[in-house]
Amino acid sequence: MVQRTRKSKLTPERQRRLDEIGFVWDILLESWEEGFSYLLRFKEIEGHCRVPKTFKLEGFNLGGWVERQKTSKSKSKLTPERQRRLDEIGFVWEYRIETWEKGLNNLLRFKEIEGHCRVPKTFKLEGFALGSWVHRQRRFVHSLSTERKQRLTDIGFIWDGQNKST
């Protein structure tokens, strides 16, 4: 720690010797790069960047690191360079938004095939629990944004969940 705070006062020889042994001058930079490298490995394995909050990779708390990046961006503490690097690999800043859009797209596909939006409650479309998603839209209708309600209404969404074929 003393070496880091006094780097400008160290002789070039001491700085060189510390560099040769891999001394880390900026711990925060090193920590961010470590997290990013784990995220890259996760994406290579899983094919996406949606890391569960409690997920650890080789003992590294990757889920926590990912959550801090999201918080940092919302508080404008994440540098534009880091935001760009995360964006380039498909980092998901708002998982709920992505999930909702996926649900809507699957509902549109269902409607295209079936001709209606009466999705059975247990129906899955290519592994996506579309019936459950539709049920949640009805259940939490009062917390949906006006825009989302309108988008669903515009495609013929069935808001009455009492119908047996819903």
N, C-alpha and C positions, 0 to 999 in steps of 0.2 A: 504494500500500500504506500509506504513512504517513497519508494522508487517512482511510482506513478505520479504522485503529487509533486515530486521534485524533478521530473524528467528534464525540464528546461535548465535545471542547475547541474545536471549530471554531465560529466565529461563525455565527449564523443566516444572515447574508449569504453566507458562503462555502459553507455547506451548500446554500443555494438555488441558487447559481451552478453548483455541481457537479450538482445535480439537473436543472437546465435543459439541461445537455449530455448527459444520460443516464448519468451516473456510476453504476457498479454498486457498491453498498455491501456486498452479501453475494454474494460470488463463488460460494459453494457452492449457494446458493438459485438463482442465475441459471443455473448449470451444470445443476442438476436440471431446471429448467423447460425448458431448451433440449433436453435429452434426451427429456423427456416430449412436447414438441412434435414432435420427429422421430418418436417412437413413434406419435403420432396420425396423422402423415402416412403412415407405413408401413401402419397399419391401414386407412386410407382407400384406399390403393392395393391392398393384398393381401387385405383383408377379415378379418384376424386379427392377433394379437400374438405369434405364434411366430417371433421373429426369429433367424435363424442366428447363431451365436457370432461369426463373422468379418464379418458384414454391415455395410457402410457405406452411408449415405444422404447423398448430396451431400458426401462427404468426412467426415461425422460417423460415428464408430465406434459405431453404434447397437447392434450385437451385444454389444460390451463393456459399454455402459451398461446394457443389459437384464440381463446376467449380474451386474453389481454390485447391481442392485435385488434380485435373488433372494438374493444373499449377504447384503445388508443386512437383508432381512426375516428370514432365518434367524438372524441375529445380533441381532435386535431393535433394529437401528439405524435402520430406516426408520420415520418417524413414522406414526401411525395415519391422518393425513390423506392422506399420500402413498400408503399401502397402499389406502385407500378409493378414491382417484382411479384407481389402477392397476386395482383390482378392477372398477370401473365400466365400464372400456373392454374388459374381458375378458382382462386380462393373465394369462398362463399361468405360474404359479409352479413347477409340477412337470410339465414336458413329458412325462417318461416315464410318469407316472401317467395323463395324458390319452391318450397313445398306447395304453397297455395297455387302458384302458377302451374306446377306439374299436375295438381289435381284438376284444375280447370282444363288444361290441355287433354288430360285423359277423359274427362267428361265430354269434351267436344268429340273425341274419337269414338266414345261409346255412342253418342247421339248420331254420329255419321253412320255407324254400323246398324244400330237398333232403330233409329228414327225418332227417338224420344230420350228424355232425361230421367226416366223412372228406374234408377239403379237399385237392384236388390242390395239389402244391407250388408250381405257377406260377399258381394261381388269383388273380384280382383281382376285387374287388367294388367297383364304382364308383370305380376308381382306387386303392383300398386293397389292398396286397399281402397279402391274407389268408392265402394259402398259405405265404408266407414267415413271417408272424407266427405261424402254427400251428407251423411247423417250429422256430422259436426257442423256443416254449414247451416243446416236447419236449427240445430240445437243452440248455436251461438249467433243466430241471426242478428240479435241486438248489438253484438259487439263487432259485427262486420262493418267495414267502411261503406259509405254510400256508393262509392265507385264499384266495389266488389259485388254488392247487392245488385246493382244495375247490370253489371256484366253477366251475372248469373240469370237475372230476369230476361235479359236480351236473348239468351240462347234457349229459353223455354224451361228453365229450371223449375222443378216441382217443389214448391215450398211446403206443401201439406205432407208432413211425414206420417200421417195416420193411415194413408193408403197402404194396403198390404203389399203392393208391388214396389214399394219405395225401399 
